[in-house]
Amino acid sequence: MPPISTPARNLLNALRNRVRLHPVASFFGFALALSWSYWLALLCLGVEVGPQSQATHFPGLLGPLLAALAVTGLESGTAGVRAQLRRTLRWPRPRLRVLCLALTPLLLGALAFGLLHLRGNAWPQVQDFARFPGLPGPMPLVWVVLLVLLVNGLGEEGGWRGFALERLVERHGRAGAAWRVAVLWGLWHAPLFWLNHSMHALLGPMIVGWAASLVCGAFVLAHVYLKSQGSILPVALWHGSYNLVTASAAGAGTASAIASAPVMIWGVAVAISWWWAQRRQQKSPFV
């Protein structure tokens, strides 16, 4: 590899200093640049991601993970990137308890489908879970599961919880970090409301419900992440399995609403308990 010229080295050092001063803002800027450049390019070409389209928004979902690795590399070099990747794939103890927590969406999905079956609805077909919005074409279920785990799970959670939440907790506490990540996460989705057919349908009054569910989901995902001792894989598994249950053809309609309701309640409960604990700590004369 040829040596880096002095102007390029000075520019790289200036970038590193900026990243070290503002790591979360730098991460967010990188995430927007990586994800939006792909999504906005599709929009400029007049492409819409929908049932009759071969286009996919999935590559843009890897932006947060790649941004986290880029900022970590500028901060800490290759050693920091290796440590970040180890946290991404590490499975914490107690393994069985964390696995149960990570697979909670599957339990909620089973509950939703069971309640609907009692009302006379048929059980969803296995292949219904493979009919997932944004896929460029039909795929075997195993490949859909792996793809959703990679892009929706590791691609998003490797950045939002594995990097942004991790940094913000130290300064703002659990509740303050969770809602700040929710705001950044929500803004990051913006181009998808015009690119993705299923999200475009939310424009209007329904976007309020989407925003509320995203904030509640941010608190739940933060709770899962912190309970997993800072390991990214369990929270990625939670995110991916939740999307398979609620966003696939199997969970369309009422099933998605039934499975999502406990998550909303869970998120509100986590937010209240964290804010209450933080308030009590601030009032304590022993702090």
PENOR-V85909 format. One record per residue. N is the residue number from 1. RES is the residue in one letter. SS is DSSP state (@ for helix, = for strand, . for the rest). Layout:
<<N	RES	SS> <N	RES	SS>>
This chain:
<<1	M	.> <2	P	.> <3	P	.> <4	I	.> <5	S	.> <6	T	@> <7	P	@> <8	A	@> <9	R	@> <10	N	@> <11	L	@> <12	L	@> <13	N	@> <14	A	@> <15	L	@> <16	R	@> <17	N	@> <18	R	@> <19	V	@> <20	R	@> <21	L	@> <22	H	.> <23	P	@> <24	V	@> <25	A	@> <26	S	@> <27	F	@> <28	F	@> <29	G	@> <30	F	@> <31	A	@> <32	L	@> <33	A	@> <34	L	@> <35	S	@> <36	W	@> <37	S	@> <38	Y	@> <39	W	@> <40	L	@> <41	A	@> <42	L	@> <43	L	@> <44	C	@> <45	L	.> <46	G	.> <47	V	.> <48	E	.> <49	V	=> <50	G	.> <51	P	.> <52	Q	.> <53	S	.> <54	Q	.> <55	A	.> <56	T	.> <57	H	.> <58	F	@> <59	P	@> <60	G	@> <61	L	@> <62	L	@> <63	G	@> <64	P	@> <65	L	@> <66	L	@> <67	A	@> <68	A	@> <69	L	@> <70	A	@> <71	V	@> <72	T	@> <73	G	@> <74	L	@> <75	E	@> <76	S	@> <77	G	@> <78	T	@> <79	A	@> <80	G	@> <81	V	@> <82	R	@> <83	A	@> <84	Q	@> <85	L	@> <86	R	@> <87	R	@> <88	T	@> <89	L	@> <90	R	.> <91	W	.> <92	P	.> <93	R	.> <94	P	.> <95	R	@> <96	L	@> <97	R	@> <98	V	@> <99	L	@> <100	C	@> <101	L	@> <102	A	@> <103	L	.> <104	T	@> <105	P	@> <106	L	@> <107	L	@> <108	L	@> <109	G	@> <110	A	@> <111	L	@> <112	A	@> <113	F	@> <114	G	@> <115	L	@> <116	L	@> <117	H	@> <118	L	@> <119	R	.> <120	G	.> <121	N	.> <122	A	.> <123	W	.> <124	P	.> <125	Q	.> <126	V	@> <127	Q	@> <128	D	@> <129	F	@> <130	A	@> <131	R	.> <132	F	=> <133	P	.> <134	G	.> <135	L	.> <136	P	.> <137	G	.> <138	P	.> <139	M	.> <140	P	.> <141	L	@> <142	V	@> <143	W	@> <144	V	@> <145	V	@> <146	L	@> <147	L	@> <148	V	@> <149	L	@> <150	L	@> <151	V	@> <152	N	@> <153	G	@> <154	L	@> <155	G	@> <156	E	@> <157	E	@> <158	G	@> <159	G	@> <160	W	@> <161	R	@> <162	G	@> <163	F	@> <164	A	@> <165	L	@> <166	E	@> <167	R	@> <168	L	@> <169	V	@> <170	E	@> <171	R	@> <172	H	@> <173	G	@> <174	R	@> <175	A	@> <176	G	@> <177	A	@> <178	A	@> <179	W	@> <180	R	@> <181	V	@> <182	A	@> <183	V	@> <184	L	@> <185	W	@> <186	G	@> <187	L	@> <188	W	@> <189	H	.> <190	A	.> <191	P	.> <192	L	@> <193	F	@> <194	W	@> <195	L	@> <196	N	=> <197	H	@> <198	S	@> <199	M	@> <200	H	@> <201	A	.> <202	L	.> <203	L	.> <204	G	.> <205	P	.> <206	M	@> <207	I	@> <208	V	@> <209	G	@> <210	W	@> <211	A	@> <212	A	@> <213	S	@> <214	L	@> <215	V	@> <216	C	@> <217	G	@> <218	A	@> <219	F	@> <220	V	@> <221	L	@> <222	A	@> <223	H	@> <224	V	@> <225	Y	@> <226	L	@> <227	K	@> <228	S	.> <229	Q	.> <230	G	.> <231	S	.> <232	I	@> <233	L	@> <234	P	@> <235	V	@> <236	A	@> <237	L	@> <238	W	@> <239	H	@> <240	G	@> <241	S	@> <242	Y	@> <243	N	@> <244	L	@> <245	V	@> <246	T	@> <247	A	@> <248	S	=> <249	A	@> <250	A	@> <251	G	@> <252	A	.> <253	G	.> <254	T	@> <255	A	@> <256	S	@> <257	A	@> <258	I	@> <259	A	@> <260	S	@> <261	A	@> <262	P	@> <263	V	@> <264	M	@> <265	I	@> <266	W	@> <267	G	@> <268	V	@> <269	A	@> <270	V	@> <271	A	@> <272	I	@> <273	S	@> <274	W	@> <275	W	@> <276	W	@> <277	A	@> <278	Q	@> <279	R	@> <280	R	@> <281	Q	@> <282	Q	@> <283	K	@> <284	S	.> <285	P	.> <286	F	.> <287	V	.>>
